[in-house]
């Protein structure tokens, strides 16, 4: 899907690094439904998420950044770029919040919730995280291109900082993985995202194995 999209899209006239940046973002978006009616109208929301850096304060959350940056290598491999020739754009930049989310959504689908009958559900897990975290407007719907405003740009940036700084409550309310039943001794403000995710999945999708696997 992403390869066909790239092949048949007109090459922009910007300088080479901007062209690569443009197609890399479109490739990222293709993972989460750019070509679908349901999720194809959030370009500006995702563009703003991509402009925000993912920072971590819990040690093992560095793995989430690693998964996000790995997307760049996958992109280069798919389209035949020499990764060393585009270091300035792709390699020497920190992981974006969008990259982290897509990397984590891919992990959820492939490592925890893979269902051969359902196929790839990276898109589903990605938008579930955004909805959980409240990337919605006053009507409770996701901020789409038709209504996205300059104020929304500021709001998204502040929301990302809220998440990065772990300002959600002990149960993760306001975060990517809110839960109701908090196990004794657990505080989501201090729990790495990988385990927050597993607590959330065990509460909401109890058919999965509750054995935690650290990544």
C-alpha positions in Angstrom: 0.0 0.0 0.0 2.6 2.5 1.0 4.9 1.6 -1.9 2.0 2.2 -4.4 1.2 5.5 -2.8 4.8 6.6 -3.1 5.1 5.5 -6.7 2.0 7.3 -8.0 2.3 10.5 -6.0 3.7 13.5 -7.8 7.2 14.4 -6.6 7.2 17.9 -5.0 9.6 20.5 -6.2 11.3 21.3 -2.9 14.9 20.5 -2.3 15.8 16.8 -1.8 15.7 16.7 2.0 12.3 18.3 2.0 11.1 15.8 -0.6 12.3 12.9 1.6 10.7 14.5 4.6 7.4 14.8 2.7 7.3 11.2 1.6 8.6 9.9 4.9 5.6 11.6 6.7 3.2 10.2 4.1 4.7 6.7 4.6 4.2 7.1 8.4 0.6 8.2 7.8 0.0 5.2 5.4 0.6 2.9 8.4 -2.4 4.4 10.2 -5.0 4.8 7.5 -4.2 7.8 5.3 -6.0 6.1 2.4 -9.2 5.4 4.4 -12.4 7.4 4.7 -12.4 7.1 8.4 -8.8 8.2 9.2 -7.7 10.0 6.1 -8.7 13.5 7.3 -6.2 14.0 10.1 -3.1 15.2 8.2 -2.7 18.3 10.3 -3.1 16.5 13.6 -0.4 14.0 12.6 1.8 16.6 11.2 1.8 18.5 14.5 2.4 15.2 16.4 5.4 14.7 14.1 6.8 18.1 14.9 6.9 17.3 18.7 9.8 15.5 20.2 9.2 12.4 22.3 11.2 12.7 25.5 11.3 10.0 28.2 11.9 10.2 32.0 11.4 6.5 32.8 14.5 4.6 31.8 13.0 1.8 29.7 10.9 4.3 27.7 14.0 4.7 25.6 12.9 1.5 23.9 9.8 3.4 22.6 12.1 6.0 21.0 14.2 3.2 19.6 11.2 1.6 17.9 10.2 5.0 16.6 13.6 5.7 15.0 13.6 2.2 13.6 10.8 3.3 11.3 13.3 5.5 9.5 15.5 2.5 8.7 12.4 0.5 7.5 11.4 3.5 5.3 14.9 3.7 3.7 15.0 -0.1 3.2 11.6 0.0 1.5 12.4 2.8 -1.0 16.1 2.1 -1.5 17.6 5.1 0.2 21.1 4.9 1.6 20.5 5.8 5.2 23.9 7.4 5.5 23.1 9.8 2.7 20.1 11.3 4.5 21.6 11.4 8.0 20.9 15.1 8.3 17.2 14.7 8.0 16.4 11.2 9.4 19.2 10.1 11.7 20.3 13.2 13.5 16.9 14.1 14.8 15.3 12.8 18.0 12.3 10.5 17.8 9.0 12.4 17.2 5.9 11.8 19.2 4.2 10.5 16.1 7.0 8.0 15.4 6.9 6.8 19.0 3.1 6.2 18.7 3.3 4.3 15.4 6.3 2.3 16.6 4.3 1.3 19.8 1.2 0.6 17.8 3.2 -1.8 15.6 4.6 -3.5 18.7 1.2 -3.9 20.2 -0.1 -5.5 17.0 2.8 -7.8 16.2 4.0 -8.8 19.7 0.9 -8.8 21.9 -2.4 -8.6 20.0 -1.6 -10.3 16.7 -4.6 -12.0 15.2 -4.1 -13.7 11.8 -7.8 -13.6 11.1 -7.9 -9.8 11.7 -4.7 -9.0 9.9 -2.6 -5.9 10.6 -4.3 -3.7 13.2 -1.6 -1.1 13.7 -4.1 1.6 12.6 -6.6 0.5 15.3 -4.1 0.6 18.2 -2.7 4.0 17.0 -6.1 5.7 17.0 -7.1 4.0 20.2 -4.1 5.6 22.0 -5.0 9.0 20.5 -8.6 8.8 21.7 -7.6 7.5 25.1 -5.3 10.5 25.5 -8.0 12.9 24.5 -6.8 14.3 21.1 -10.4 15.3 20.5 -12.3 18.5 20.2 -15.2 19.8 22.4 -17.6 17.5 20.6 -15.5 14.4 21.6 -14.3 13.8 18.0 -10.7 13.8 16.8 -9.5 17.1 15.5 -9.7 16.8 11.7 -8.3 18.9 8.9 -11.6 20.7 8.2 -11.7 22.3 11.7 -8.0 22.3 12.7 -7.0 25.8 13.8 -3.9 27.7 15.0 -5.3 27.2 18.5 -5.4 23.5 17.9 -1.7 23.5 17.0 -0.9 25.0 20.4 -3.3 22.6 22.1 -1.7 19.6 20.5 1.8 20.8 21.5 0.6 21.3 25.1 -1.1 17.9 25.2 2.1 16.2 24.0 4.0 17.9 26.8 1.3 16.8 29.3 1.9 13.2 28.2 5.6 13.4 28.0 5.8 15.0 31.5 3.4 12.3 32.8 0.9 14.8 34.2 -1.9 12.2 34.1 -3.1 10.6 37.3 -1.9 7.4 39.0 -4.3 5.3 36.9 -3.2 7.0 33.7 -6.4 9.0 33.1 -5.5 11.5 30.4 -2.7 9.3 29.1 -2.4 6.7 26.4 -3.5 3.8 28.5 -6.0 4.7 31.3 -7.2 1.9 33.5 -9.8 1.6 36.2 -8.4 -1.1 38.5 -4.9 -0.1 39.6 -2.8 -3.0 41.0 -1.3 -2.4 44.5 1.9 -0.6 44.4 1.6 0.6 40.8 1.8 4.3 39.9 1.4 5.1 36.2 3.4 8.2 36.6 6.4 6.0 37.3 5.6 3.0 35.1 7.2 2.6 31.7 4.8 2.8 28.7 5.3 -0.8 27.8 3.8 -2.0 31.1 1.1 0.7 31.1 0.1 -0.7 27.8 -0.1 -4.3 29.1 -2.1 -3.2 32.2 -4.5 -1.5 29.8 -4.8 -4.5 27.4 -5.3 -6.9 30.3 -8.2 -4.8 31.6 -9.8 -4.2 28.3 -8.9 -7.3 26.3 -8.7 -10.0 29.0 -8.3 -12.9 26.6 -4.6 -12.0 26.2 -1.9 -13.6 28.3 -1.2 -11.6 31.4 2.4 -12.5 31.5 4.4 -9.4 31.1 7.2 -9.3 28.6 9.7 -6.5 29.0 10.9 -4.8 25.8 
